Amino acid sequence: MRLTRIETFATRDIGFVRVTDETGAQGWGQVSTYQSDLTAAVLHRQIAPHVLGVEFEDADDLFDRAAEKEHKFPGSYIARAIAGVDTALWDLKGKQAGVPVATLLGGSPGPLRAYASSMKRDITPKDEAERFRRLRGEHGFDAFKFRIGAECGRGQDEWEGRTEEIIPTIAKTFASEDVSLLVDANSCYAPKAAIHYGHMLQDNGIVHYEEPCPYWELEQTAEVTAALEIDVTGGEQDCWLPTWKQMFELSAVNVAQPDVLYVGGIGRMLKVARLAQDHGLPVTPHAANLGLVTLFTMHVLRAIPNAGPYLEFSIEEADYYPWQYGLYRNEPYVVSGGQVTVTEAPGWGVEISDEWLAKSEYRVSEAAA
């Protein structure tokens, strides 16, 4: 196989990638959200020259070689750029084979339980509880995640007393129902405070405690995990495989949470999933918006043997994430009975809106003739 053209269509918030092979077959992928126009520039400058026009059979090896060529830049932007080409290549292969990517990965199309994931900290505990209650009625969600502390908050709350109030408020809202509750601390606490709030979470029946300590302080997170019975989770930010190995060797988390686009695409996601499996850990990926990351994650969860019990599904509307609307010709995300479905459509089963593409910043790299 040989790629002959890579096109990017980007804004600051999100960027799509279209690859074309020597037969003219095409596939759609996505670089990671946030500063996506910069990631697109990295893709054309530092990834495209190493993958265009190269004969390959093993895509993982192709992207590993590209990363090795850029060994002085082992961080996030390289991973986010590789993810764009990697995910587009999976779509191309799925369309050629006439099957969903989940099938190519060894899984199958079908339903997935979703948890309603709140991104908001500027919402009162009462309003968050009412929102969850409404979404349960409208879409049948039976799992919800809310935010505690402040993002990278150095021990501070979003406002005084919010965390102490929201934990029991949400717990009491669903006290008599079969509902799973999750929280995300987004790297807020030092170990002592993280353990304190962890006990509060346990006492209120919360089952998932995400990123309690600064994510780069693996030893701190390991200390919290050892002190609690609740699942301590993390890894969404990490794109460097040695970091994942260290995380698992330290028993820093009970649940691994790679992000398909932060970690560097499907190939790298599967490497992390296998490492997690070797350590007896489930994988509940990070997928915090309605760009293609959630669709990619759906296909992965339908295929890996150590998939966690649910898919993260953003519940934020256009007033919060305006950029995640109007992206597609066909809507890939329909929640019914608290579930979403990987369809039998080939590849990712989605096409990007022509209107959106027309408004984006376009760049193209092509193989030499």
N, C-alpha and C positions, 0 to 999 in steps of 0.2 A: 504494500500500500504506500501511497505517496500523497502528501498534501500539497496542493498547488496555490491555494489562496486562503488567507485569513482576513476577515473583515470584522471591524468592531463598530458598534453603534452605542455611543456612551453619553451619559450626563454625569454630573457630579455624584448623583445618588446611585445609579445603576447602569450596567453596561452589558450588552449582549454581543455574542460572538457567533459568526457564521464561518464554517470551514467548508472548503471544496476540495475533493480529491481528484486524482488524474482522470477518473471516469466522468467527472462532472457531478457526482453525488454530493449532496450538501447536508449539513446538520447544524442545529442551533445549540448554543451553550451560553454560559454567562460567567463573567468575572464577578468577583465579590462586590456586594453593595458597599457604598461609602467610599468617596474619592475614586469612583470607578473610572473617571476620565484619566486620572493619573495611572491607574492600573492598566488601562488600555495602552497608554504610552509606553509603559514598561513592557507590555506584551509585544508590541511592534519592535521595540528597540532591543530587548534582551531575550525574548523567547522565539519569536518568529524566525530570526536568522538561523536558529539551531534545529528547527523542525520542518521548515518548508523545503520541499524538493528532496527530502531524505527518504530512501526506501526503508520501510520498517515492517515488522510483523508484531513486535511486542511494544505496545504503546507506552506501558509503564517504563520500559527501558529507554524509549525515546525521550520521555519527559525527565527521567533521572539524568540522562546525558545532558539535556538542556540545563538542568539545575547545576550539574557539575561544571559545565562551561562557564556558568555565572557563580562560581563557588565563593566569590568575594561578597555575594549578596544572598545569603541563605535565609532571608527573613520573609516577612509577610507579603510584600508586594510581588515577589517572584512566585510564591505559592498561589496568590490570588490570580495572577496572570496565567499560570499554567492551568489552573482550574477552568478558565474560560475555554481553552483549546481542548482540554480533556473532556469536558462535558459535551462540547459540540461534537467531538468525535464519537462519543457513545450514541448520540442521537443519529448521526450518519449511519453507524453500524446497525442500529435498531431498524431504521427505515429500510436499509438494504436487505435485512433479514426478514422484514415484515413482522417483527415482534417488539413488545415493549422492552425497554432497557432492563427492567426487573427480570425478565426471562433470560436475557443475555447474561445476567449476573447469577443465574442458577435458581432464581425464584419464580414468582408468578404474579400476574395482576390480581387484584382483590382489595378488600377493605382493610383499613387501619383505624384503630382507636386514636383519637386526637385529644390533646389537652389544650384548653383555651388559655393562651399565654398573654398576660397583660404586660405591656411595656411601661406602664405609667407609674410614676412616683408622685405626680402632682394631683393625685386623686385621693379623696378622703376614704377612710376605711368603710364608711357607710355607703358611699357611692360605688366603691368597688364591689362590695357585697351585692348591691342591687343590680349592678351590671352583670355579675356572674349569674345571679338568679334569672335575669331576663334571658341570657344566652342559653342557659340550661333549658328554659322553656321553648325558645325559638329553634335551637339546633340540637338539643339533646346531649350536650356536653356532660360528661360525668367525671371530668378531671380539670383542675384549674391551677394556674400558677400566678402568684402575685409577688410584689417586690417589697423587700424590707431593707432598712438602712438606706444609705445614699451610695450612689455608684462611685467606686473607688473613694469612699467617703471618709477614710482615716478615722473610723469609729463613730462618725457623726450620723445622725438620722436626717432624713429629708426635712422634717421639722420635729421639734421636740415632742416625744411621746407617740409618734405615729406608729412605730414598729410594735410597741407594747399594746397599742389599740388594735391594729389591723390583724394580728395573729388570732386572738380570740374572737374577733368580729367575724372573720371569714369562717373559722372553725364552727362557730355556733350557727351560722347560716345553713350549714349542711350537716349538722350534728346527727340528724336522724336518717340520713340518706347514704347510699353506697356511692360515695364520691371520693376521689383521690385529690389531695391538696398538696401543692408544691410551692416552694418559695425560691427566690433568687436574691442573694445578697450582693452580687456584682462586686466582689473584692472589697467589701466594706471593712471587715473587722480584723483585729489582732486575735490570736487564739483564745485568750481569756474571755473576751466579749463574745466571740463566735460560739464558744462552748456554752456560755450563759444562754444565749438565744437559741442554741440547739436544743437545750433541755426544755425551753419554753415551747419550741416547735413539737418536740416529742410528746409533751404533756397535752398538746392540743390536737394530736393525731395527724400532724403533717408528715408526709412520707419521703420528701425529697428536699435537700438543702444544698442549693447550688452556689458555688464559688463563695464560701463564707469568708475566706481570707484573700489577700492579694494573690491573684492567680500565679504570679511568678515566684511566690514563696511556697514551694511545694512542701517543705518541711513543716511549715505552719499548718497547712491544710491537713497533712498527715497527723499532726497532733490532735486536731479537731476530730478527725475521723476515728482515731483510736479511743477518744473519750466519749463518743456518742453511739447510740444504736440506730439512729436515723441514717438513711442513705445520704452520704456526702458526695456531691457530684462536681464535675468540672472538666475543663479541657477545651472549651469552645475557642479560646484565643490561640491555641498552640498549633504551630505549623511545622515544627522541627521534630522529626521522629526520635532523636535522642532524648528530647524532653518527655515524650510519651513513655519511652522505656523507663526513664527515671521515675516518672509519676507512678507507674505500675509497680516498680521494684520497691518504692517507698510505701506502697499501699496508701497513697495519698487520697484516693477516691474509691468509692464503691461502685460508681457508675461513670462510664466514659462518655464525654459529650463533644466529640469532634464536630466541626462545621464543614460540610462538603467543600464550600468555597474558600473558607479561611485555611483549611488544611492542605489544599492543593488539588482538589478534584476527586473523582471516584476512585482512581487507583490508589491514591494515598489514604483516602477514607477506609478502603478495604484493608490496607496494611495496619492501620490503627485498630480496626475491628478485630483482625486476627491476633494482634498483640493483646488486646483486651480479653479475647477468648482464651488465650493461653494462660491468663491470670484469673480466669473464672469470672470475668466481669461482663455485665450487659452494656449495650451501647444505646443511649438515648440521645441522638444528635441534637445540636443547636440548629434551629431553623426559625429565626425570629422575625421574618417578614414574608410577604407574599410575592417576592421575586421568585425566580426559579429554584432557589435553594430548597424551598419546602417540597417542590415536586421531585427534585433530585433525591431528597431524603426519603420520600415515600417509596421510591423504587428500591433504594438501598435497604430499607427496613423490611420490604417484602422478600428480600433475598438472603440477608445474613442470618446465621443460626443463633447469634446471641443478641438479637434485636430486643430492645427494651419494650416496656408494655404500652408505650404510646408515642405519638408524633407531636412535636411542638407545633402549634398553629396560632399565628398572630391574630389577635382580635381587634387590632387598632384600625380605625376607619380613616377616611380621607383627611379629617381635621388634624390627625397626628402624623400619618405617613402618606401625604398626598401623592408622592411619586410612585407608590406601589399599585396605583389604579390606572386603568387604560393601557395596560401593557400587552394584552393578548387579543388575538382574533377569536379564540375560543377559551372560555373560562375553565382553567384546570382544577379549581378549588370549589367543591360543593360539599358542605357539611350537612349530613343527615343522620339523625340518631347518634350524634357524637362521633361519627366516622367519616373519613374521606376514602376515596377509592382510586387505586391505580387501574386505569382502563386498559383495554386490549389494543389500544392504538399503537402503531409502531413508534419506536424511539421514545421520546418524552411525551409524544401525543399533544404537542402544543405548537402554535405558530405565533410569531410576534406581530403586533399590530402595525400595519403599514403607516398609519397616521403617527404612531409613536416614533417609528423609525425615521420618518421624514423630518422630525424635529430634533433628532439626536446629532451628535458630532460623529462624522464618518471618517474612518481611516482604513486603508487596505495595504496588505503586504502580499507580494506574489513571488513564487519561485522563479528563479532565473530560467529563461527559455533554454 
